[in-house]
Amino acid sequence: MSGFFSFRRKNPGQVFAWATYDFGNSAFATTILAVIFNKYYAGVIAGGADGVSILGSQIPGTTVFSFFVSASMILVALFGPILSALSDLGQLKRRMLLLHTGLGVFATAMLATLGRGDWLVGGMWFALAQFGFAGGAIFYNAMLLDIAEPQDYAKVSSIGWAWGYLGGGLLLALNLVMLQYPQFLGARPDSFTVQDCFLSAAIWWAIFTIPVALSVKGKTTTNRVNIRQAFVALTDSLKSLNRLPSFARFFFAYLLYNDGIETVIVMASIFGDQELHLATGELVLFFLMVQGVAFVGSILFGVVANKWNNKNAVLLGISIWSLVALWGWQLGWMGNAVREYWLLGILAGLVMGGTQAASRSLQAILIPPQKSAEFFSFFAISGKFASAVGPAIFGLAVWITGSLRVGMLSLLIFFVLGGWLLWGVSEERGRQEALAFRAVRDE
């Protein structure tokens, strides 16, 4: 075990300071984006099923929230190339990380001031918080090159992932205690509200940013900011798809099925609240269970990928996600909708992390090694644009039909089309295309 925590760099403290940031910012991903704030915004701030009146139209709260999620993703995608260019500058990485973190923490704290009817200002604060979270992640990921040697990238990255998983789960558990068992904290019943949970996410994020702010310094570089080159690189990546047909097919498949996955995760808490009338504490317990199952599922999926190959592992995951969307539409067909909701959580947890991990492994096989950094940026930015579509489709379906069940069903198209495209991908042919691309470049 000690070998796992040994690194080729002489300062392993930087590695743990870096990973601690993930421990902190995961509070936003869980408490704000996935579990508590999304439910509160859609159900209370934006009026729930009654919704709000916008330009003469009555729009359900879920739809309003989904549109703000889409808007925040588009905002991140538009600024993505600029942020990627800045992430090439060693000394500037930490400053930009702290700048985005400051924006995210402040906007998250402002969510605690919101109440019923504050849908516009609340949506704007949420979009800014999401921008700070996603923008900061760009610089956080780029700092990996400064604190670890190439041989240690996978090891160090996995440590950050694990710390993030732990941090987000611990704050959720703390939020559960605040809302359900305040006496354990020496407080009276009803001492804490959901707004206090939002504030706790901001404080948690800020506190666990301190180690990276004090300990991690970027490499000195003479590079200059070249924003134009960042946009040129995106264009070149798009042109390269013509010579990498297997990767191109996988790329569009990934955009589809991953958008469906992310939308299910973001909307699951709202679904549990408005369709099943689950209390916030019950939803927190539900997501803690999902995270625990996801941890085990990621390990099991690794075994499946090694035995069946990455593509077949992803197809298995997509099949189960399709079942989740269909079952969500017909939730209660076995006679107990709440129990079935928990069963769906177990199913989703089993494939949540594994589908993503197998997708990353497949991506690594299908792209030329010398283009990995360029395609990583292209993948990330394109993914943000695509991630705006799923919430918008879900929101429109709820708006038109008035049913969150139909909204869940609407996500099935992302899994069906994504699975169909992925079915035609050959790992071996894709590997040969990547090698041929490299050979031509080397001539």
C-alpha positions as CSV (number, residue, x, y, z in Angstrom):
1,M,0.0,0.0,0.0
2,S,2.9,2.4,0.8
3,G,4.1,1.9,-2.8
4,F,0.8,3.4,-4.1
5,F,1.5,6.6,-2.1
6,S,5.1,6.9,-3.2
7,F,5.8,9.3,-6.1
8,R,8.8,10.2,-8.2
9,R,8.6,13.8,-7.1
10,K,10.3,14.6,-3.8
11,N,7.3,16.6,-2.5
12,P,4.3,14.3,-2.1
13,G,2.7,17.0,0.0
14,Q,1.8,18.9,-3.2
15,V,0.0,15.8,-4.4
16,F,-2.2,15.7,-1.3
17,A,-2.7,19.4,-1.3
18,W,-3.8,19.2,-4.9
19,A,-6.2,16.3,-4.2
20,T,-7.7,18.1,-1.2
21,Y,-9.1,20.7,-3.6
22,D,-11.2,17.9,-5.2
23,F,-12.3,16.9,-1.6
24,G,-13.7,20.5,-1.2
25,N,-15.2,21.3,-4.6
26,S,-17.1,18.1,-4.7
27,A,-19.4,19.7,-2.2
28,F,-20.8,21.7,-5.0
29,A,-21.3,18.7,-7.3
30,T,-23.3,16.8,-4.6
31,T,-25.1,19.3,-2.3
32,I,-25.8,22.0,-5.0
33,L,-26.0,20.3,-8.4
34,A,-27.2,16.8,-7.7
35,V,-29.2,16.6,-4.4
36,I,-30.4,19.6,-2.4
37,F,-30.3,22.9,-4.3
38,N,-31.7,21.5,-7.6
39,K,-34.7,20.2,-5.7
40,Y,-35.2,23.4,-3.7
41,Y,-34.9,25.6,-6.8
42,A,-37.3,23.6,-8.9
43,G,-39.8,23.0,-6.1
44,V,-39.7,26.2,-4.1
45,I,-37.9,29.1,-5.7
46,A,-39.4,28.5,-9.1
47,G,-42.8,27.4,-7.9
48,G,-42.8,23.6,-8.4
49,A,-45.5,22.3,-10.8
50,D,-47.3,25.7,-10.8
51,G,-44.0,27.3,-12.0
52,V,-43.5,31.0,-12.9
53,S,-44.9,33.3,-15.5
54,I,-42.4,34.3,-18.1
55,L,-43.4,36.5,-21.0
56,G,-47.0,35.4,-20.6
57,S,-46.3,31.7,-20.4
58,Q,-46.5,29.6,-17.2
59,I,-43.3,27.5,-17.0
60,P,-42.9,24.7,-14.5
61,G,-40.1,25.1,-11.9
62,T,-38.3,22.0,-13.2
63,T,-38.2,23.5,-16.7
64,V,-36.8,26.8,-15.4
65,F,-34.0,25.0,-13.6
66,S,-33.2,22.8,-16.6
67,F,-32.9,25.9,-18.8
68,F,-30.5,27.5,-16.3
69,V,-28.4,24.3,-16.3
70,S,-28.2,24.4,-20.1
71,A,-27.3,28.1,-20.0
72,S,-24.5,27.5,-17.5
73,M,-23.1,24.7,-19.7
74,I,-23.1,27.0,-22.8
75,L,-21.4,29.7,-20.8
76,V,-18.6,27.3,-19.8
77,A,-18.3,26.0,-23.3
78,L,-18.0,29.5,-24.9
79,F,-15.2,30.4,-22.5
80,G,-13.6,27.0,-22.7
81,P,-10.9,27.7,-25.4
82,I,-9.8,30.9,-23.5
83,L,-9.5,29.0,-20.2
84,S,-7.6,26.2,-21.9
85,A,-5.2,28.7,-23.4
86,L,-4.6,30.2,-19.9
87,S,-4.2,26.8,-18.4
88,D,-0.9,26.4,-20.4
89,L,0.7,29.0,-18.2
90,G,2.3,27.4,-15.1
91,Q,2.4,30.4,-12.7
92,L,-1.1,31.6,-13.8
93,K,-2.8,28.3,-13.2
94,R,-3.0,28.7,-9.4
95,R,-4.2,32.3,-9.7
96,M,-6.9,31.4,-12.2
97,L,-7.9,28.4,-10.1
98,L,-8.3,30.6,-7.0
99,L,-10.1,33.3,-9.0
100,H,-12.7,30.8,-10.3
101,T,-13.0,29.2,-6.9
102,G,-13.6,32.6,-5.3
103,L,-16.4,33.2,-7.8
104,G,-17.9,29.8,-7.3
105,V,-17.7,30.0,-3.5
106,F,-19.2,33.5,-3.4
107,A,-22.1,32.6,-5.8
108,T,-22.7,29.3,-3.9
109,A,-23.0,31.3,-0.6
110,M,-25.4,33.7,-2.2
111,L,-27.7,30.7,-2.9
112,A,-28.4,30.7,0.8
113,T,-30.1,34.1,0.5
114,L,-32.8,32.8,-1.9
115,G,-36.4,32.2,-1.2
116,R,-39.7,31.6,-3.0
117,G,-40.0,33.7,-6.2
118,D,-36.3,34.5,-6.6
119,W,-36.1,32.3,-9.7
120,L,-34.2,34.9,-11.9
121,V,-31.6,36.0,-9.5
122,G,-31.3,32.5,-8.2
123,G,-30.7,31.1,-11.6
124,M,-28.1,33.7,-12.3
125,W,-26.2,32.9,-9.0
126,F,-26.4,29.2,-9.8
127,A,-25.0,29.8,-13.4
128,L,-22.1,31.8,-11.9
129,A,-21.4,29.1,-9.3
130,Q,-21.5,26.5,-12.0
131,F,-19.1,28.6,-14.1
132,G,-16.7,28.9,-11.2
133,F,-16.9,25.2,-10.5
134,A,-16.4,24.1,-14.1
135,G,-13.8,26.8,-14.9
136,G,-11.8,26.0,-11.8
137,A,-11.8,22.3,-12.8
138,I,-9.9,23.2,-16.0
139,F,-7.0,24.7,-14.1
140,Y,-7.2,22.0,-11.4
141,N,-6.8,19.3,-14.0
142,A,-4.0,21.2,-15.7
143,M,-2.0,21.5,-12.5
144,L,-1.6,17.7,-12.5
145,L,1.3,18.2,-14.9
146,D,3.0,20.4,-12.4
147,I,2.8,18.2,-9.3
148,A,3.4,14.8,-10.8
149,E,5.6,13.0,-13.3
150,P,4.0,11.4,-16.4
151,Q,4.5,7.9,-14.8
152,D,2.4,9.0,-11.8
153,Y,-0.4,10.7,-13.6
154,A,-2.9,7.8,-13.4
155,K,-2.0,7.2,-9.7
156,V,-2.3,10.8,-8.7
157,S,-5.4,11.4,-10.7
158,S,-7.1,8.4,-8.9
159,I,-6.1,9.8,-5.5
160,G,-7.9,13.1,-6.5
161,W,-10.9,11.2,-7.7
162,A,-11.1,9.2,-4.5
163,W,-10.7,12.3,-2.3
164,G,-13.5,14.0,-4.3
165,Y,-15.8,11.0,-3.8
166,L,-15.1,11.0,-0.1
167,G,-15.5,14.8,0.3
168,G,-18.8,15.1,-1.5
169,G,-20.2,12.1,0.5
170,L,-19.0,13.4,3.8
171,L,-20.7,16.8,3.3
172,L,-23.9,15.1,2.2
173,A,-23.8,13.1,5.4
174,L,-23.2,16.3,7.4
175,N,-26.2,17.9,5.6
176,L,-28.3,14.9,6.6
177,V,-27.4,15.3,10.2
178,M,-28.1,19.1,10.0
179,L,-31.6,18.5,8.6
180,Q,-32.6,15.3,10.4
181,Y,-30.6,14.9,13.5
182,P,-29.4,18.4,14.6
183,Q,-29.2,17.2,18.2
184,F,-26.0,15.4,17.3
185,L,-24.5,18.8,16.6
186,G,-25.8,20.2,19.9
187,A,-28.6,22.1,18.2
188,R,-32.3,22.2,18.7
189,P,-34.8,20.6,16.2
190,D,-35.4,22.6,13.1
191,S,-32.2,24.7,13.8
192,F,-31.0,24.2,10.3
193,T,-32.6,24.8,6.9
194,V,-31.6,23.8,3.4
195,Q,-30.1,27.3,3.0
196,D,-27.7,26.4,5.7
197,C,-26.7,23.4,3.6
198,F,-25.9,25.7,0.6
199,L,-23.8,27.8,2.9
200,S,-22.0,24.7,4.2
201,A,-21.1,23.7,0.7
202,A,-19.5,27.2,0.1
203,I,-17.6,27.0,3.4
204,W,-16.4,23.4,2.7
205,W,-15.2,24.3,-0.8
206,A,-13.3,27.4,0.5
207,I,-11.7,25.6,3.5
208,F,-10.3,22.8,1.4
209,T,-9.0,25.1,-1.2
210,I,-6.5,26.5,1.3
211,P,-3.9,23.6,0.9
212,V,-3.6,24.0,-2.8
213,A,-3.4,27.8,-2.4
214,L,-0.5,27.6,0.0
215,S,1.4,24.6,-1.3
216,V,1.0,24.1,-5.0
217,K,3.0,26.3,-7.4
218,G,3.0,26.0,-11.1
219,K,6.1,25.4,-13.2
220,T,7.8,28.6,-14.4
221,T,7.2,28.9,-18.1
222,T,7.9,31.4,-20.9
223,N,4.7,30.6,-22.8
224,R,2.5,33.4,-23.7
225,V,-1.3,33.4,-23.8
226,N,-2.4,32.4,-27.3
227,I,-6.2,32.4,-27.3
228,R,-6.3,32.3,-31.1
229,Q,-4.2,29.2,-31.1
230,A,-6.7,27.5,-28.7
231,F,-9.5,28.1,-31.2
232,V,-7.3,26.9,-34.1
233,A,-6.6,23.7,-32.1
234,L,-10.3,23.1,-31.8
235,T,-10.8,23.5,-35.5
236,D,-7.9,21.2,-36.2
237,S,-9.3,18.5,-34.0
238,L,-12.6,18.7,-35.8
239,K,-10.9,18.3,-39.1
240,S,-8.9,15.3,-37.8
241,L,-12.2,13.4,-37.3
242,N,-12.2,12.7,-41.1
243,R,-9.1,10.6,-40.7
244,L,-10.2,8.9,-37.5
245,P,-13.7,7.5,-38.4
246,S,-13.8,5.1,-35.4
247,F,-13.0,7.9,-33.0
248,A,-15.5,10.2,-34.7
249,R,-18.3,7.7,-34.3
250,F,-17.4,7.1,-30.7
251,F,-17.1,10.9,-30.1
252,F,-20.7,11.5,-31.2
253,A,-22.0,8.4,-29.4
254,Y,-20.3,9.7,-26.2
255,L,-21.8,13.1,-26.5
256,L,-25.3,11.6,-26.7
257,Y,-25.2,8.9,-24.0
258,N,-23.1,11.0,-21.6
259,D,-25.6,13.9,-21.9
260,G,-28.4,11.4,-21.0
261,I,-26.4,10.2,-18.0
262,E,-25.7,13.6,-16.7
263,T,-29.3,14.8,-17.1
264,V,-30.6,11.8,-15.1
265,I,-28.2,12.5,-12.3
266,V,-29.1,16.2,-12.1
267,M,-32.9,15.6,-12.4
268,A,-33.2,12.5,-10.1
269,S,-33.5,14.5,-6.9
270,I,-36.2,16.8,-8.5
271,F,-38.0,13.6,-9.7
272,G,-37.9,12.1,-6.2
273,D,-39.3,15.3,-4.7
274,Q,-42.1,16.2,-7.1
275,E,-43.2,12.7,-8.2
276,L,-42.7,10.8,-4.9
277,H,-42.8,13.6,-2.4
278,L,-39.6,12.4,-0.7
279,A,-38.2,14.7,2.0
280,T,-34.8,16.2,1.6
281,G,-33.3,13.9,4.3
282,E,-34.6,10.9,2.4
283,L,-33.1,12.1,-0.9
284,V,-29.7,12.7,0.8
285,L,-29.8,9.1,2.1
286,F,-30.7,8.0,-1.4
287,F,-27.8,9.7,-3.0
288,L,-25.4,8.5,-0.3
289,M,-26.6,4.9,-1.2
290,V,-26.0,5.6,-4.9
291,Q,-22.5,6.8,-4.2
292,G,-21.7,3.7,-2.2
293,V,-23.0,1.4,-4.9
294,A,-21.2,3.5,-7.6
295,F,-17.9,2.8,-5.8
296,V,-18.5,-0.9,-5.9
297,G,-19.9,-0.7,-9.5
298,S,-16.7,1.1,-10.7
299,I,-14.6,-1.9,-9.5
300,L,-17.0,-4.5,-11.1
301,F,-17.1,-2.6,-14.3
302,G,-13.3,-2.7,-14.5
303,V,-13.5,-6.5,-14.4
304,V,-16.2,-6.5,-17.1
305,A,-14.1,-4.2,-19.3
306,N,-11.0,-6.4,-19.0
307,K,-13.1,-9.5,-19.9
308,W,-15.4,-8.1,-22.6
309,N,-13.4,-5.0,-23.8
310,N,-14.3,-1.3,-23.2
311,K,-16.8,-1.0,-25.9
312,N,-19.0,-3.9,-24.7
313,A,-18.7,-2.7,-21.1
314,V,-20.0,0.8,-22.2
315,L,-22.8,-0.9,-24.2
316,L,-23.8,-2.8,-21.1
317,G,-23.9,0.5,-19.2
318,I,-26.0,2.2,-21.8
319,S,-28.5,-0.7,-21.8
320,I,-28.9,-0.3,-18.1
321,W,-29.3,3.5,-18.3
322,S,-32.0,2.9,-21.0
323,L,-33.8,0.6,-18.5
324,V,-33.5,3.4,-15.9
325,A,-35.2,5.9,-18.2
326,L,-38.0,3.4,-19.2
327,W,-38.6,2.3,-15.6
328,G,-38.6,6.0,-14.4
329,W,-41.4,6.6,-16.9
330,Q,-43.4,3.7,-15.6
331,L,-42.3,3.9,-12.0
332,G,-44.8,2.1,-9.7
333,W,-45.7,-0.7,-12.1
334,M,-44.6,-3.2,-9.4
335,G,-46.9,-1.6,-6.9
336,N,-44.5,0.5,-4.8
337,A,-43.0,3.6,-6.6
338,V,-40.8,4.6,-3.7
339,R,-39.2,1.1,-3.4
340,E,-38.7,1.1,-7.1
341,Y,-37.0,4.5,-7.0
342,W,-34.4,3.0,-4.6
343,L,-34.0,0.0,-6.9
344,L,-33.4,2.4,-9.8
345,G,-30.8,4.1,-7.7
346,I,-29.0,0.8,-7.2
347,L,-29.1,0.1,-11.0
348,A,-27.8,3.6,-11.8
349,G,-25.1,3.4,-9.2
350,L,-23.8,0.1,-10.6
351,V,-23.1,1.7,-14.0
352,M,-22.5,5.4,-13.1
353,G,-18.8,5.4,-12.6
354,G,-18.1,2.3,-14.6
355,T,-19.6,3.7,-17.8
356,Q,-17.5,6.8,-17.5
357,A,-14.3,4.9,-16.7
358,A,-14.7,2.5,-19.7
359,S,-15.5,5.5,-22.0
360,R,-12.2,7.2,-21.0
361,S,-10.3,4.0,-21.6
362,L,-11.9,3.6,-25.0
363,Q,-11.1,7.2,-25.9
364,A,-7.5,6.6,-25.0
365,I,-7.3,3.7,-27.4
366,L,-9.0,5.5,-30.3
367,I,-7.0,8.8,-30.4
368,P,-3.4,9.2,-31.6
369,P,-1.0,9.5,-28.5
370,Q,0.6,12.7,-29.8
371,K,-2.9,14.4,-30.1
372,S,-4.1,13.4,-26.6
373,A,-3.9,16.8,-25.0
374,E,-5.5,18.5,-28.0
375,F,-8.3,16.0,-28.2
376,F,-8.8,16.1,-24.4
377,S,-9.6,19.9,-24.6
378,F,-11.7,19.3,-27.7
379,F,-13.6,16.5,-25.9
380,A,-14.2,18.6,-22.8
381,I,-15.4,21.8,-24.6
382,S,-17.7,19.9,-27.0
383,G,-19.1,17.9,-24.1
384,K,-20.1,21.2,-22.3
385,F,-22.0,22.3,-25.4
386,A,-23.7,18.8,-25.7
387,S,-24.5,18.8,-22.0
388,A,-26.8,21.8,-22.6
389,V,-29.1,19.7,-24.8
390,G,-30.2,17.0,-22.3
391,P,-31.5,19.3,-19.6
392,A,-33.2,21.5,-22.3
393,I,-35.0,18.4,-23.8
394,F,-36.0,17.2,-20.3
395,G,-37.3,20.7,-19.4
396,L,-39.3,21.1,-22.7
397,A,-40.9,17.6,-22.2
398,V,-42.0,18.6,-18.7
399,W,-43.3,22.0,-19.9
400,I,-45.3,20.5,-22.8
401,T,-46.7,17.5,-21.0
402,G,-46.6,18.5,-17.3
403,S,-45.1,15.2,-16.4
404,L,-41.6,14.5,-15.1
405,R,-42.1,10.9,-16.1
406,V,-42.3,11.9,-19.7
407,G,-39.2,14.1,-19.1
408,M,-37.4,10.9,-18.0
409,L,-38.7,9.0,-21.0
410,S,-37.4,11.7,-23.3
411,L,-33.8,10.9,-22.3
412,L,-34.2,7.4,-23.8
413,I,-33.4,8.9,-27.2
414,F,-29.9,9.8,-26.0
415,F,-29.2,6.3,-24.9
416,V,-30.7,4.6,-28.0
417,L,-28.8,6.8,-30.5
418,G,-25.6,6.8,-28.5
419,G,-25.7,3.0,-28.2
420,W,-26.5,2.6,-31.9
421,L,-23.5,4.7,-32.9
422,L,-21.2,3.0,-30.5
423,W,-22.3,-0.5,-31.8
424,G,-20.5,0.3,-35.0
425,V,-17.2,1.1,-33.4
426,S,-14.4,-1.4,-33.6
427,E,-11.6,-1.0,-31.0
428,E,-9.1,-2.8,-33.1
429,R,-9.9,-0.8,-36.3
430,G,-9.8,2.4,-34.2
431,R,-6.4,1.5,-32.8
432,Q,-5.0,0.9,-36.3
433,E,-6.5,4.3,-37.5
434,A,-4.8,6.0,-34.6
435,L,-1.4,4.4,-35.4
436,A,-1.9,5.2,-39.1
437,F,-2.6,8.9,-38.2
438,R,0.6,9.0,-36.3
439,A,2.6,7.4,-39.1
440,V,1.4,10.0,-41.6
441,R,2.2,12.8,-39.2
442,D,5.7,11.5,-38.7
443,E,6.5,11.3,-42.4
